[in-house]
Amino acid sequence: MSIVVYIAMDINSSFLPLTKHPLFLRSFGTGIEIGVFSTLLTLVTGGFRGRPMWGTFWVCDAHFTYVFILFLIYLGALHF
């Protein structure tokens, strides 16, 4: 879900300079908040589900690392 929100945010931000419609700006801001929440939820619940199998909360798996980088991008966009 967080990746779909990121793609929708990208599409909205590319239409914003073309149309100058405030709806695209509002949906971009809302998408950031939804994306941060869903990405953080994915990281936390994935760690708790993986702990019994792997023996640790965090494994340097490509999927976890990708979602963590996506989370950092969301936090950077939320900051600005």
Backbone as CSV, one residue per row, in Angstrom:
resi,resn,N_x,N_y,N_z,CA_x,CA_y,CA_z,C_x,C_y,C_z
1,MET,0.815,-1.183,0.000,0.000,0.000,0.000,0.865,1.254,0.000
2,SER,1.968,1.226,0.721,2.803,2.422,0.787,3.451,2.727,-0.563
3,ILE,3.723,1.701,-1.344,4.305,1.921,-2.663,3.260,2.495,-3.616
4,VAL,2.018,2.051,-3.508,0.944,2.588,-4.342,0.683,4.051,-3.986
5,VAL,0.722,4.383,-2.697,0.549,5.772,-2.273,1.697,6.619,-2.800
6,TYR,2.917,6.076,-2.798,4.072,6.810,-3.312,3.918,7.093,-4.813
7,ILE,3.429,6.135,-5.569,3.220,6.338,-7.008,2.125,7.371,-7.248
8,ALA,1.036,7.305,-6.470,-0.038,8.289,-6.606,0.451,9.689,-6.247
9,MET,1.287,9.786,-5.225,1.865,11.078,-4.850,2.739,11.624,-5.961
10,ASP,3.481,10.763,-6.598,4.345,11.175,-7.692,3.522,11.703,-8.873
11,ILE,2.444,11.027,-9.186,1.579,11.477,-10.277,0.938,12.823,-9.927
12,ASN,0.464,12.959,-8.694,-0.135,14.232,-8.280,0.863,15.373,-8.315
13,SER,2.081,15.121,-7.887,3.074,16.192,-7.884,3.525,16.551,-9.297
14,SER,3.389,15.639,-10.244,3.755,15.991,-11.619,2.645,16.779,-12.305
15,PHE,1.390,16.602,-11.892,0.286,17.373,-12.461,0.149,18.756,-11.834
16,LEU,0.690,18.957,-10.640,0.541,20.226,-9.943,1.115,21.409,-10.718
17,PRO,2.328,21.345,-11.269,2.835,22.513,-12.011,2.074,22.780,-13.308
18,LEU,1.462,21.762,-13.863,0.744,21.945,-15.125,-0.603,22.634,-14.928
19,THR,-1.315,22.287,-13.866,-2.678,22.790,-13.694,-2.815,23.850,-12.615
20,LYS,-1.923,23.899,-11.656,-1.978,24.808,-10.508,-3.272,24.653,-9.701
21,HIS,-3.861,23.477,-9.766,-5.097,23.221,-9.038,-4.761,22.828,-7.605
22,PRO,-5.418,23.400,-6.599,-5.064,23.099,-5.203,-5.412,21.676,-4.774
23,LEU,-6.252,20.991,-5.530,-6.590,19.614,-5.183,-5.364,18.699,-5.259
24,PHE,-4.496,18.939,-6.239,-3.286,18.121,-6.354,-2.342,18.361,-5.182
25,LEU,-2.256,19.601,-4.712,-1.408,19.909,-3.562,-1.966,19.265,-2.294
26,ARG,-3.270,19.298,-2.119,-3.886,18.699,-0.936,-3.737,17.180,-0.945
27,SER,-3.925,16.565,-2.088,-3.785,15.105,-2.152,-2.333,14.682,-1.975
28,PHE,-1.397,15.526,-2.392,0.019,15.239,-2.159,0.323,15.236,-0.658
29,GLY,-0.188,16.246,0.057,0.040,16.321,1.500,-0.608,15.181,2.253
30,THR,-1.812,14.818,1.867,-2.499,13.708,2.511,-1.804,12.386,2.197
31,GLY,-1.307,12.254,0.984,-0.590,11.040,0.606,0.675,10.837,1.416
32,ILE,1.336,11.931,1.743,2.547,11.823,2.566,2.197,11.258,3.941
33,GLU,1.145,11.785,4.547,0.773,11.321,5.881,0.336,9.857,5.874
34,ILE,-0.437,9.465,4.887,-0.866,8.069,4.780,0.337,7.173,4.499
35,GLY,1.248,7.636,3.651,2.431,6.851,3.321,3.357,6.642,4.510
36,VAL,3.555,7.692,5.308,4.406,7.557,6.499,3.797,6.534,7.457
37,PHE,2.496,6.631,7.683,1.846,5.702,8.614,1.908,4.263,8.111
38,SER,1.578,4.052,6.845,1.553,2.676,6.343,2.958,2.083,6.246
39,THR,3.946,2.895,5.918,5.314,2.386,5.846,5.850,2.055,7.235
40,LEU,5.578,2.916,8.213,6.001,2.625,9.584,5.304,1.384,10.120
41,LEU,4.025,1.242,9.822,3.288,0.054,10.236,3.864,-1.208,9.598
42,THR,4.249,-1.111,8.333,4.855,-2.249,7.642,6.184,-2.640,8.279
43,LEU,7.013,-1.652,8.599,8.315,-1.948,9.197,8.172,-2.585,10.584
44,VAL,7.278,-2.047,11.389,7.139,-2.556,12.759,6.511,-3.946,12.776
45,THR,5.406,-4.123,12.053,4.755,-5.436,12.073,5.586,-6.487,11.358
46,GLY,6.322,-6.094,10.335,7.207,-7.046,9.664,8.318,-7.525,10.567
47,GLY,8.835,-6.612,11.390,9.867,-7.010,12.348,9.342,-7.951,13.416
48,PHE,8.134,-7.672,13.903,7.552,-8.550,14.929,7.175,-9.912,14.366
49,ARG,6.725,-9.943,13.117,6.399,-11.238,12.517,7.650,-12.033,12.187
50,GLY,8.728,-11.355,11.812,9.939,-12.047,11.422,10.816,-12.476,12.581
51,ARG,10.611,-11.889,13.748,11.480,-12.200,14.883,11.455,-13.673,15.290
52,PRO,10.303,-14.335,15.365,10.343,-15.765,15.731,11.048,-16.636,14.686
53,MET,10.968,-16.245,13.414,11.589,-17.067,12.365,13.081,-16.806,12.240
54,TRP,13.478,-15.523,12.318,14.870,-15.167,12.075,15.687,-15.045,13.348
55,GLY,15.012,-14.881,14.493,15.723,-14.731,15.750,16.153,-13.305,16.043
56,THR,15.829,-12.369,15.181,16.168,-10.969,15.389,15.062,-10.107,14.792
57,PHE,15.002,-8.865,15.263,13.939,-7.965,14.808,14.196,-7.465,13.390
58,TRP,15.455,-7.207,13.064,15.791,-6.638,11.759,16.763,-7.553,11.025
59,VAL,16.444,-7.891,9.797,17.325,-8.653,8.922,17.609,-7.764,7.722
60,CYS,18.852,-7.702,7.299,19.200,-6.841,6.161,18.727,-7.488,4.861
61,ASP,17.458,-7.695,4.783,16.813,-8.230,3.594,16.582,-7.080,2.618
62,ALA,16.539,-7.383,1.343,16.339,-6.327,0.348,14.974,-5.670,0.516
63,HIS,13.963,-6.435,0.886,12.620,-5.882,1.052,12.578,-4.913,2.232
64,PHE,13.116,-5.295,3.375,13.130,-4.417,4.550,13.927,-3.149,4.271
65,THR,15.055,-3.296,3.610,15.888,-2.139,3.325,15.183,-1.184,2.368
66,TYR,14.502,-1.716,1.368,13.766,-0.882,0.429,12.642,-0.122,1.126
67,VAL,11.900,-0.787,1.997,10.809,-0.132,2.708,11.365,0.914,3.677
68,PHE,12.507,0.653,4.291,13.120,1.639,5.179,13.568,2.876,4.402
69,ILE,14.142,2.689,3.209,14.537,3.836,2.376,13.295,4.611,1.945
70,LEU,12.212,3.914,1.609,10.954,4.577,1.272,10.432,5.372,2.461
71,PHE,10.580,4.841,3.663,10.170,5.551,4.863,10.981,6.831,5.049
72,LEU,12.274,6.770,4.780,13.106,7.967,4.893,12.727,9.017,3.852
73,ILE,12.357,8.582,2.653,11.900,9.523,1.624,10.606,10.189,2.074
74,TYR,9.698,9.416,2.630,8.448,9.985,3.152,8.722,10.990,4.264
75,LEU,9.624,10.677,5.164,9.942,11.611,6.255,10.560,12.900,5.716
76,GLY,11.404,12.785,4.690,11.977,13.982,4.080,10.913,14.841,3.415
77,ALA,9.965,14.218,2.747,8.879,14.966,2.111,7.954,15.562,3.158
78,LEU,7.753,14.873,4.266,6.904,15.396,5.334,7.560,16.589,6.011
79,HIS,8.876,16.575,6.083,9.613,17.673,6.693,9.453,18.965,5.891
80,PHE,9.444,18.846,4.582,9.322,20.028,3.736,7.878,20.283,3.435
